Amino acid sequence: MKRITVFLALACACALSLAGCAKDTQISQDTAADNTAQAEPEPETEPETIAEDSEQKNDTEQADSTEEEPVYEYPAEDAGPVLEESRLGYSMAFDPTVFTLDDTGEGSDIYTCHTAEELEGPAYIAVQSYPDMDAQTLADGLALQSGQDGVAVQDTYFGAEGLDTKCVYYEQEVNGVTQALAFYAVPTDEGSLLVEICGYVGMPQQIEAKFEETLGTFSLN
């Protein structure tokens, strides 16, 4: 049995903001309404009124053009680690200045990497519960799902307590980036937990170190 070093980052989690889409739609509707209003003649309009309307419109357009997209607010640098004691049956400490936790409420937790440094792809750690599937069956299915020859299930140990674990690792090209995918099937009293780490080859070392640091605190409750 051997230990597999994990330093991976998340591949691109590019999701469109519904609020952003709604804003673009509203702006398009407002522009169309302005164009229609301009096309319709307005007889007997006083010159001063036209000038005032034009100034108001210019002010509105200037305000719209300077409006900025919402910026992610990072916790203070001295925030310290946060210990997540998940309802899924595990605990793991993470740095809130690097990761944000999304409790999906659907049997999985997602720790997404947010840093000021630009990455070639998004970075995350995901933990998902499989209460009706043992670790070996889960790992075998993941190896088959990869669709690649030579991908095999390996015995390793994982987390703070050196848990006996089944691991599947492979790489794949996506938009010119070599993604690195590692899956750890951790046996539990009821089925197993799957820890997924997704990233890319050549990720910044400081981000790799944060992934290793976080995964090194993983333990079963």
Backbone as a ProteinNet text record, in pm:
[ID]
protein_1_A
[PRIMARY]
MKRITVFLALACACALSLAGCAKDTQISQDTAADNTAQAEPEPETEPETIAEDSEQKNDTEQADSTEEEPVYEYPAEDAGPVLEESRLGYSMAFDPTVFTLDDTGEGSDIYTCHTAEELEGPAYIAVQSYPDMDAQTLADGLALQSGQDGVAVQDTYFGAEGLDTKCVYYEQEVNGVTQALAFYAVPTDEGSLLVEICGYVGMPQQIEAKFEETLGTFSLN
[TERTIARY]
84.6	0	88.5	53.5	134.8	48.8	113.3	43.6	58.3	-50.3	-48.3	-54.6	44.8	46.6	-60.5	-135.1	-244.1	-215.8	-201	-197.2	-265.3	-396.2	-476.4	-558.3	-603.1	-693	-815.4	-914.8	-1042.2	-1038.4	-1095.6	-1109	-1221.4	-1234.7	-1319.8	-1462.8	-1502.5	-1641.4	-1710.6	-1725	-1774.3	-1925.1	-1989.7	-2135.6	-2182.6	-2283.6	-2340.4	-2424.2	-2411.7	-2493.2	-2630.8	-2735.7	-2871.9	-2901.6	-2845.1	-2866.1	-2804.2	-2684.3	-2619.3	-2699.6	-2757.9	-2840.1	-2963.4	-3025.1	-3145	-3112.9	-2995.3	-2955	-2936.4	-2868.9	-2847.2	-2978.6	-3073.9	-3203.6	-3277.2	-3270.3	-3339.5	-3279.2	-3144.4	-3079.4	-3120.9	-3130.5	-3171.7	-3313.3	-3401.8	-3540.3	-3547.8	-3467.4	-3468.2	-3417.9	-3313.6	-3258	-3359.4	-3431.9	-3533.5	-3644.9	-3682.2	-3788	-3744.1	-3614.8	-3563.5	-3566.4	-3525.4	-3523.7	-3663.7	-3763	-3901.2	-3952.3	-3916.6	-3962	-3902.7	-3775.9	-3712.8	-3773.7	-3822.7	-3878.3	-4014.1	-4087.2	-4219.6	-4208.8	-4278.1	-4272.1	-4341.7	-4288.8	-4346	-4373.7	-4488.7	-4520.7	-4535.4	-4505.5	-4524.4	-4447.9	-4327.1	-4243.2	-4150.4	-4149	-4066.1	-3919	-3832.6	-3688.7	-3624.3	-3665.6	-3604.1	-3632.3	-3756.6	-3792.6	-3707.1	-3684.1	-3600.9	-3459.4	-3405.6	-3270	-3261.7	-3365.6	-3365.4	-3372	-3460.4	-3471.1	-3339.3	-3271.1	-3143.3	-3038.8	-3034.8	-2938.1	-2965.3	-3094.4	-3128.8	-3088.8	-3113.2	-3078	-2927.4	-2849.1	-2704	-2654.2	-2716	-2676.5	-2702.8	-2820.6	-2855.5	-2759.1	-2726.9	-2634.5	-2496.6	-2451.9	-2321.2	-2318.1	-2426.5	-2433.1	-2429.7	-2502.6	-2504.4	-2366.4	-2294.4	-2164.4	-2059.1	-2075.9	-1977	-2011.8	-2127.1	-2166.8	-2073.3	-2022.7	-1926.8	-1994	-1937.1	-1985	-1948.6	-2029.2	-1996.8	-1863.4	-1784.5	-1652.4	-1656.7	-1593.8	-1589.6	-1508.9	-1564.9	-1498.3	-1428.7	-1296.5	-1219.5	-1220.9	-1220	-1209.3	-1074.5	-1063.2	-937.6	-826.7	-702.7	-589.9	-568.9	-609.8	-591.8	-718.3	-802.2	-928.3	-905.4	-795.8	-767.9	-846.9	-807.3	-876.8	-1017.7	-1105	-1242.7	-1259.5	-1310.3	-1332.1	-1475.6	-1490.5	-1623.5	-1652.1	-1753	-1798.2	-1925.5	-1909.6	-2018.1	-2119.8	-2245	-2352.1	-2327.4	-2231.9	-2201.3	-2116.8	-2066.5	-1991.2	-1841	-1791.7	-1647.7	-1621.7	-1494.7	-1450	-1329.4	-1317.3	-1202.1	-1185.5	-1062.3	-1032.9	-986.5	-1036.4	-996.1	-971	-891.3	-856.3	-962.6	-1041.5	-1149.1	-1098.8	-968.8	-914.7	-881.8	-889.9	-859.8	-981.9	-1060.3	-1174.5	-1305.5	-1411.4	-1546.8	-1622.6	-1703.5	-1776.7	-1920	-1959.6	-2097.2	-2161.2	-2249.9	-2325.6	-2446.3	-2438.9	-2543.7	-2675	-2670.1	-2792	-2840.8	-2761.7	-2801.4	-2697.5	-2641	-2546.4	-2406	-2369.3	-2233	-2192.8	-2062.2	-2002.1	-1898.1	-1891.3	-1794.2	-1712.2	-1580.1	-1487.5	-1421.1	-1463	-1413.5	-1300.9	-1194.4	-1078.3	-1103.7	-1089.7	-1101.7	-975.5	-894.6	-774.8	-762.1	-678.4	-653.8	-569.8	-499.9	-415.6	-501.1	-475.6	-552.1	-507.6	-602.4	-573.6	-621.1	-561.4	-601.6	-736.1	-777.1	-907.2	-951.1	-1081.6	-1130.3	-1071.4	-1073.6	-1015.4	-1112.4	-1129.1	-1220.4	-1188.9	-1245.9	-1250.4	-1398.1	-1444.5	-1585.2	-1593.5	-1684	-1707.2	-1852.5	-1871.9	-2007.5	-2032.2	-2153.1	-2189	-2250.9	-2204.7	-2262.4	-2297.5	-2410.7	-2444.9	-2474.2	-2505.1	-2542.3	-2438.1	-2313.8	-2210.7	-2078.5	-2015.2	-1887.2	-1776.4	-1663.4	-1555	-1498.5	-1484.1	-1427.7	-1517	-1646.3	-1741.7	-1741.8	-1739.6	-1739.6	-1613.9	-1498.3	-1372.2	-1366.6	-1414.7	-1416.1	-1500.5	-1613.6	-1700.4	-1633.9	-1558.5	-1489.9	-1378.3	-1306.8	-1201.1	-1259.8	-1372.8	-1438.9	-1494.1	-1545.3	-1604.7	-1501.6	-1376	-1271.5	-1259.6	-1292.5	-1283.2	-1141.2	-1043.7	-903.5	-844.1	-759	-688.3	-581.8	-563.5	-458.1	-496.6	-618.7	-662.9	-707.7	-642.9	-671.2	-696.6	-760.8	-785.9	-661.2	-617.6	-499	-535.6	-468.8	-485.3	-389.7	-441.7	-358	-416.2	-360.4	-418.3	-435.6	-528.4	-575.5	-615.2	-590	-636.9	-547.9	-599.4	-522.2	-495.6	-584.6	-573.6	-523	-475.8	-424.3	-528.7	-647.4	-758	-727.9	-754.3	-740.8	-841.7	-792.9	-875.5	-845.9	-945.1	-929.4	-916.8	-816	-789.9	-789.5	-846.6	-843.8	-790.7	-688.7	-628.5	-610.5	-643.9	-615	-612.5	-559	-550.9	-624.2	-670	-737.5	-720.3	-716.6	-701.5	-838	-850.4	-973.2	-934.9	-969.9	-941.8	-794.8	-707.4	-564.7	-502.1	-580.9	-530	-535.6	-428	-424.9	-484.5	-609.8	-675.7	-623.1	-614	-574.5	-691	-733.5	-851.1	-811.8	-839.2	-813.4	-940.4	-972.5	-1092.4	-1051.2	-1092.7	-1064	-1195.8	-1212.7	-1331	-1296.8	-1357.9	-1326.7	-1436	-1403.3	-1505.9	-1561.1	-1691.3	-1757.1	-1843	-1904.3	-1990.3	-2109.3	-2152.1	-2264.1	-2220.4	-2167.9	-2126.7	-1990.5	-1982.3	-1853.6	-1872.5	-1762.8	-1755.8	-1659	-1693.9	-1605.6	-1548.3	-1415.5	-1347.7	-1288.8	-1337.7	-1292.5	-1207.2	-1089	-1001.4	-974.1	-1007.7	-993	-908.7	-814.5	-730.1	-655.5	-536.6	-460.4	-311.3	-239	-94.5	-30.4	60.8	127.8	57.3	-29.9	-98.7	2.6	-16.9	77.3	103.2	228.7	268	196.5	171.2	105.4	-38.3	-102.7	-238.1	-231.7	-133.8	-114.2	-95.1	-15.4	12.8	-114.4	-203.6	-328.8	-419.8	-418.5	-497.2	-444.2	-313.8	-254.1	-280.9	-267.3	-291.2	-434.5	-529.7	-671.3	-703.1	-660.5	-690.3	-621.4	-510.3	-439	-512.4	-619.7	-697.7	-824.6	-849.6	-972.1	-977.7	-1091.9	-1111.9	-1260.1	-1290.9	-1428.3	-1478.1	-1604.2	-1661.8	-1696.3
-118.3	0	123.8	223.4	344.2	467.6	578.4	706.1	780.6	831.5	907.1	1055.5	1131.2	1275.3	1344.3	1431	1500.9	1650.3	1711.7	1857	1895.4	1908	1930.9	2056.1	2112.1	2226.4	2196.8	2271.5	2249.2	2297.7	2216.5	2263	2362.5	2441.3	2560.5	2542.4	2612.9	2609.5	2732.2	2743.5	2866.3	2863.8	2929.8	2932.5	3071.9	3086.1	3217.8	3262.2	3385.9	3442.1	3476.5	3420.9	3450.7	3599.3	3658.1	3801.4	3880.2	3835.2	3903.4	3892	3773.6	3754.1	3842.1	3849.1	3930.4	4076.6	4119.6	4258.8	4289.9	4199.7	4221	4227.5	4139.9	4138.8	4269.3	4320.4	4445.3	4560.4	4564.6	4671.5	4668.9	4544.7	4531.8	4583.4	4550.8	4596.8	4748.2	4806.7	4951	5019.9	4961.7	5020.8	5018.3	4902.7	4892	4992.7	5012.5	5108	5249.2	5281.6	5414.5	5437.8	5332.4	5346.2	5367.9	5297.3	5312.6	5452.3	5499.7	5633.1	5740.1	5720.6	5818.4	5818.1	5702	5691	5758.7	5769.6	5829.5	5981.7	6056.3	6203	6255.4	6361.6	6424.2	6571.7	6601.5	6738.6	6830.5	6957	7065	7042.7	6978.7	6960.6	7079.1	7136.3	7252.6	7215.2	7298.5	7271.2	7244.2	7316	7296.2	7156.6	7106.1	6971.5	6867.4	6884.9	6790.9	6787.9	6905.6	6914.1	6844.3	6868.6	6804.7	6653.4	6603.7	6458.7	6401.1	6472.6	6424.5	6416.1	6517.4	6514.9	6400.2	6375.7	6264.8	6131.5	6117.8	5992.7	5970.6	6077.8	6065.1	6026.9	6087.4	6052.9	5906.6	5854.9	5714	5621.7	5655.4	5571.1	5570.5	5685.4	5691.8	5607.5	5610	5530	5382.1	5341.6	5201.3	5155.4	5241.6	5202.1	5188.9	5262.8	5256.6	5154.2	5088.9	4988.6	4868.8	4823.3	4713.9	4585.5	4472.5	4342.2	4319.7	4243.3	4216.4	4145	4183.7	4126.2	4036.9	3917	3825.6	3888.3	3891.3	3949.6	3839.8	3850.1	3749.7	3777.4	3672.5	3693.3	3756.7	3807.2	3866.7	3762.3	3806.8	3713.7	3636.1	3694.7	3629	3554.9	3516.7	3450.6	3317.2	3248.4	3118.6	3007.4	2881.3	2769.3	2750.1	2698.2	2667.9	2516.5	2459.1	2315.2	2285.3	2209.1	2167.4	2027.2	2014.5	1884.8	1851.7	1785.1	1768.8	1664.4	1688.9	1591.9	1464.3	1466.7	1347.5	1246.8	1287.8	1194.1	1211.8	1329.7	1355.2	1494.9	1519.6	1652.9	1691.2	1821.2	1869.7	2018.8	2061.9	2202.7	2267.3	2389.3	2458.5	2605.8	2666.3	2807.4	2889.7	2972.4	3048.2	3158.6	3190.2	3288.8	3224.6	3092.2	3019.8	2945	2884.4	2803.1	2861.2	2841.3	2866.5	2734.5	2709.1	2583.3	2601.5	2517	2514.2	2385.4	2399	2284.1	2268	2174.6	2161.1	2112.9	2047	1993.5	1869.4	1819.6	1701.6	1589.7	1576.5	1467.9	1497.7	1624.7	1657.6	1794.5	1811	1938.9	1973.9	2102.3	2145.8	2261.5	2243	2346.3	2405.9	2526.4	2589.4	2686	2680.4	2765.7	2904.4	3007.3	3147.4	3219.5	3263.1	3339	3458	3552.4	3669.1	3630.8	3518.3	3473.7	3408	3444.1	3387.6	3244.9	3153.8	3013.3	2978.4	2874.9	2831.1	2760.8	2719.1	2655.1	2665.9	2657.1	2659.8	2544.5	2555.2	2452.8	2416	2284.9	2245.9	2108	2084.8	1952.4	1924.6	1808.6	1773.3	1643.6	1640.5	1520.3	1479.3	1353.5	1305.4	1172.4	1154.8	1033.8	929.1	803.7	688.6	582.8	599.6	510.7	367.5	343.8	209	144.9	195.9	141.2	130.4	13.3	-2.8	63.1	88.7	164.2	96.5	-34.5	-104.9	-92.7	-113.3	-102.1	39.2	138.4	277.9	309.4	266.1	292.1	221.1	97.2	24.6	98.2	151.4	225.2	352.5	420.9	543.3	513.7	404.4	366.6	336.6	267	235.7	362.4	451.5	575	666	654.4	739.3	721.6	601.9	574.5	563.8	553.4	546.9	410	362.8	237.4	259.1	160.4	166.6	232.8	284.9	345.2	233.9	224.7	115	168.1	86.3	119.7	86.2	179.8	158.1	164.1	83	86.6	191.3	280.9	383.7	420	520.4	569.5	719.8	772.9	908.1	978.4	1110.6	1192.4	1189.9	1250.9	1267.5	1135.4	1038.2	911.5	798.4	829.1	725.7	620.5	664.6	572.7	486.8	356.6	267.8	310.4	337.6	400.5	342.9	343.8	306.6	434.8	442.2	564.4	539.5	634.2	632.4	768.4	767.4	891	884.9	994.1	1002.9	1148.6	1172.3	1306.1	1310.1	1429.5	1445.6	1588.5	1603.1	1734	1801.4	1923.7	2001.6	2144.6	2185.4	2321.5	2359.2	2265.1	2292.4	2282.5	2247	2232.9	2086	2035.6	1897.6	1889.4	1847.2	1833.2	1710.7	1720.8	1609.1	1577.1	1452.3	1409.8	1295.7	1311.2	1206.3	1181	1054.6	1014.5	918.7	948.8	864	808.2	679.2	612.2	565.2	630.2	604.7	518.4	398.5	312.6	375.3	362.6	409.3	296.1	320.5	218.8	188.3	289.2	270.9	314.5	222.5	254.6	320.5	437.2	504	652.3	725.8	866.1	878	960.5	985.4	1125.7	1135	1264.4	1285.3	1386.6	1416	1542.6	1535.4	1650.8	1668.3	1786.2	1810	1933.7	1924.9	2040.6	2025.8	2083.2	2073.3	2064.2	2008.2	1992.9	2131	2161.5	2290.8	2397.1	2356.9	2451.3	2518.8	2646.2	2713.6	2633.4	2631	2548.8	2588.2	2718	2759.4	2708.3	2692.7	2637.8	2486.7	2421	2278	2253	2337.9	2321.5	2336.4	2429.1	2447.4	2325.3	2263.1	2141.4	2029.7	2011.1	1906.4	1933.1	2058	2095.5	2062.8	2096	2073.3	1924.1	1851.1	1707.5	1630.5	1684.8	1618.4	1623.1	1703.7	1712.4	1627.3	1562.1	1484.7	1369	1351.1	1236.7	1202.9	1080.4	1037.2	1071.6	1112.6	1146.5	1021.3
0	0	0	-76	-85.1	-70.2	-40.8	-28.2	-160.1	-212.1	-336.6	-303.4	-351.7	-325.1	-407.1	-341.8	-410.5	-409.1	-524.1	-533.7	-663.9	-655.9	-774.5	-758.1	-870.4	-864.8	-945.8	-925.8	-994.8	-1136.5	-1226.8	-1363.4	-1368.5	-1467.8	-1477.7	-1431.6	-1325.9	-1283.6	-1333.7	-1462.4	-1524.4	-1527.7	-1434.7	-1432.9	-1461.8	-1542.1	-1570.4	-1451.7	-1414.9	-1308.1	-1361	-1295.3	-1339.3	-1324.4	-1220	-1201.4	-1315.5	-1361.2	-1471.8	-1598.4	-1623.5	-1742.2	-1737.1	-1618.2	-1604.6	-1629.2	-1582.9	-1601.3	-1748.7	-1823.1	-1966.1	-2041.2	-2002	-2067.9	-2045.4	-1920.3	-1888.7	-1965.8	-1977.3	-2050.4	-2196.4	-2255.9	-2394.4	-2413.4	-2318.4	-2327.5	-2316.5	-2224.8	-2208.8	-2333.8	-2396.4	-2518.3	-2629.6	-2643	-2746.9	-2724	-2598	-2565.4	-2600.4	-2572.2	-2605.2	-2755.2	-2832.7	-2977.2	-3032.2	-2976.4	-3021.2	-2990.8	-2870.2	-2830.5	-2920.8	-2960.2	-3047	-3185.5	-3232.8	-3367.2	-3376.2	-3263.1	-3265.6	-3255.6	-3343.9	-3338.7	-3213.6	-3158.1	-3040	-3073.6	-3132.9	-3173.6	-3053.9	-3082.1	-2985.7	-2856.1	-2867.2	-2748.6	-2734.8	-2616.6	-2594.7	-2603.1	-2663.7	-2674.1	-2540.3	-2434.7	-2303.9	-2251.5	-2277.7	-2232.8	-2302.6	-2432.7	-2508.6	-2450.5	-2420	-2364.9	-2230.2	-2145.6	-2013.9	-2026.5	-2116.8	-2137	-2184.9	-2273.6	-2326.5	-2217.7	-2128.2	-2019	-1923.6	-1892	-1802.3	-1862.7	-1995.8	-2062.9	-2060.4	-2084.8	-2083.6	-1946.4	-1841.1	-1704.6	-1675.3	-1721.5	-1698.9	-1770.8	-1898	-1974.8	-1912.3	-1860.6	-1797.4	-1670.9	-1593.5	-1470.6	-1504	-1611.2	-1650.9	-1695.1	-1768.1	-1822.7	-1714.9	-1603.5	-1496.4	-1390.6	-1402.3	-1303.2	-1311.1	-1197.4	-1193.6	-1151.3	-1198.5	-1157	-1010.6	-935.1	-794.3	-780.1	-681.4	-659.1	-536.5	-547.9	-434	-321.1	-201.2	-85.7	-5.7	4.5	76	226.3	307	452.2	486.2	605.8	650.4	649.4	626.8	617.7	747	860.6	989.9	1034.1	935.1	968.9	1039.4	1006.1	1066.7	1000.4	1021.6	957.9	1012.3	926.8	966.2	963.2	1071.6	1078	1037.3	931.5	885.5	938.1	1022	1071.2	995	883.7	788.1	832	791.7	814.3	736.6	641.5	562.1	639.1	757.4	841.4	838.5	802.7	801.3	856.4	889.7	931.1	846.8	817.2	741.1	766.7	790.5	814.7	685	657.8	536	563.1	478.8	490	417.3	488.1	423.4	331.5	338.2	245.1	110.6	104.3	-20.3	-72.3	17.9	-22.5	29.9	-47.9	0.8	-5.1	95.9	105.3	57.6	-35.9	-83.8	-35.8	63.6	112.9	20.9	-71.7	-173.1	-115.7	0.4	58.7	-12.3	-105.9	-184	-172.7	-54.3	-32	-77.3	-94.4	-134	-81.3	-56.3	-17.9	-123	-161.6	-261.7	-205.3	-200.7	-155	-278.8	-314.6	-435.9	-403.4	-483.5	-461.8	-519.7	-435.2	-477.4	-432.2	-525.7	-490.3	-583.1	-542.7	-626.2	-747.7	-738.5	-849.8	-957.4	-1081.5	-1191.6	-1218.9	-1226.2	-1253.5	-1393.9	-1449.2	-1582.8	-1579.8	-1463.9	-1447.7	-1303.4	-1276.9	-1138.7	-1057.4	-927.4	-841.6	-730	-705.2	-596.9	-541.3	-423.3	-360.4	-336.8	-377.5	-357	-276.8	-181.1	-99.8	-118.7	-156.3	-183.4	-113.1	-65	9	-83.3	-67.7	-138	-33.3	34.3	146.3	105	-20.6	-64.5	-154.6	-151.6	-239.3	-163.4	-168.1	-100.3	-182.3	-117.3	-179	-303.4	-300.3	-415.1	-538.1	-519.9	-631.7	-687.9	-598.2	-640.4	-721.9	-672.7	-743.2	-877.6	-882.5	-1009.5	-1113.8	-1070.5	-1161.6	-1212.8	-1128.1	-1168	-1268.6	-1246.5	-1340.3	-1477.9	-1480.1	-1606.6	-1671.5	-1590.4	-1640	-1706.8	-1669.6	-1727.1	-1877.4	-1926.4	-2068.8	-2120.5	-2031.2	-2071.5	-2039	-2126.2	-2101.2	-1994.2	-1911.5	-1811.4	-1681.3	-1671.9	-1545.6	-1452	-1337.1	-1244.7	-1104.7	-1024.6	-884.4	-803.5	-721	-639	-491.1	-412.3	-267.5	-210.7	-130.1	-69.7	66.2	130.2	254.9	243.4	322.5	296.9	425.2	430.5	541.3	664	771.1	893.7	964.6	943.3	1016.2	928.2	808.7	720.1	687.6	648.3	620.6	497.5	508.3	392.4	285.9	168.3	66.2	-71.9	-157.8	-298.3	-380	-465.6	-540.3	-691	-764.9	-911.5	-956.6	-1043.2	-1091.4	-1242.3	-1310.6	-1453	-1496.4	-1614.9	-1671.5	-1804.5	-1841.3	-1969.3	-2019.6	-2152.2	-2213.7	-2230.7	-2181.5	-2195.9	-2232.4	-2353.1	-2400.2	-2383.8	-2417.7	-2411.9	-2274.7	-2173.7	-2037.1	-1997.1	-1936.8	-1890.4	-1751	-1744.8	-1615.6	-1542.3	-1411.5	-1326	-1234	-1235.4	-1158.1	-1065.1	-938.1	-839.6	-760.7	-741.6	-668.5	-556.5	-434.2	-319.2	-265.4	-275	-221.5	-79.7	18.5	159.5	221.3	269.2	331.2	459.1	479.5	601.7	657.6	774	833	742.2	667.1	574.5	434.4	357.7	221.5	216.4	151.8	135.6	107.4	125.6	86.9	-29.7	-127.2	-239.4	-227.5	-223.1	-222.1	-361.4	-430.2	-566.9	-565.4	-626.6	-640.8	-789.4	-841.6	-984.2	-1005.7	-1094.5	-1121.1	-1251.3	-1260.4	-1385	-1356.2	-1452	-1441	-1453	-1360.7	-1363.4	-1281.9	-1192.6	-1106.7	-1013.1	-974.6	-884.1	-757.4	-715.7	-601.4	-473.3	-454.9	-331	-324.1	-440.9	-441.6	-417.7	-479.1	-454.5	-304.8	-242.1	-99.5	-16.9	-54.8	16.8	2.2	-115.7	-134.2	-45.2	-43.7	39.5	187.5	228.3	367.8	409.5	323.7	354.1	359.3	256.7	249.6	362.2	411.9	521	654	663.3	787.7	781.8	669	652.8	751.3	817.7	906.9	912.4	947.4	962.6	1102.6	1111.9	1243.1	1322.6
[MASK]
+++++++++++++++++++++++++++++++++++++++++++++++++++++++++++++++++++++++++++++++++++++++++++++++++++++++++++++++++++++++++++++++++++++++++++++++++++++++++++++++++++++++++++++++++++++++++++++++++++++++++++++++++++++++++++++

